C-alpha cells in the first residue's frame, strides 16, 4: 500500500554491479526496488568505474532517466551513491550481480545538475589515467 506521503516522491537509485551484470538483471533489480520504495524514478547513479557499464547505460535508457556518476571515497556503491542525493528510503537490495538503493530527493532536485554525466566521468577518469602514465 502506498502512503500518501509517498505520492509524488521523487527517487534516485544508486546502482552497483559486477562487470558481468546484464541489463535485464539491472532493470529487474531497479523495478523490484521501486515496487518497495514507491515513487517516481528521476535518475540512476553509480561510481566512476561503472560509468560506461553497458547494463547501466541500457537500464537508464530503458527507464528514461539519466545515468549520473558520483565519485565517493570508501567502500560500497548503491547506498552511499543514493544517499549522496538525499535520505535513503530503501537500503541495499541485492541480485546475483547487482545492488540497488533508493533515496528521496526534493521536488526541485535536478539530476542533471548533480554528479557528472556518465560519459564525462568516464572521459575524465581516462584522461587522468593517461596523464599519470608519463611520457
C-alpha positions, 0 to 999 in steps of 0.5 A: 500500500502506498502512503500518501506521503509517498505520492509524488516522491521523487527517487534516485537509485544508486546502482552497483554491479559486477562487470558481468551484470546484464541489463535485464538483471539491472532493470529487474533489480531497479523495478523490484526496488521501486515496487518497495520504495514507491515513487517516481524514478528521476535518475540512476547513479553509480561510481566512476568505474561503472560509468560506461557499464553497458547494463547501466547505460541500457537500464537508464535508457530503458527507464528514461532517466539519466545515468549520473556518476558520483565519485565517493571515497570508501567502500560500497556503491548503491547506498552511499551513491543514493544517499549522496542525493538525499535520505535513503528510503530503501537500503541495499537490495541485492541480485546475483550481480547487482545492488540497488538503493533508493533515496528521496530527493526534493521536488526541485532536485535536478539530476542533471545538475548533480554528479557528472554525466556518465560519459564525462566521468568516464572521459575524465577518469581516462584522461587522468589515467593517461596523464599519470602514465608519463611520457 
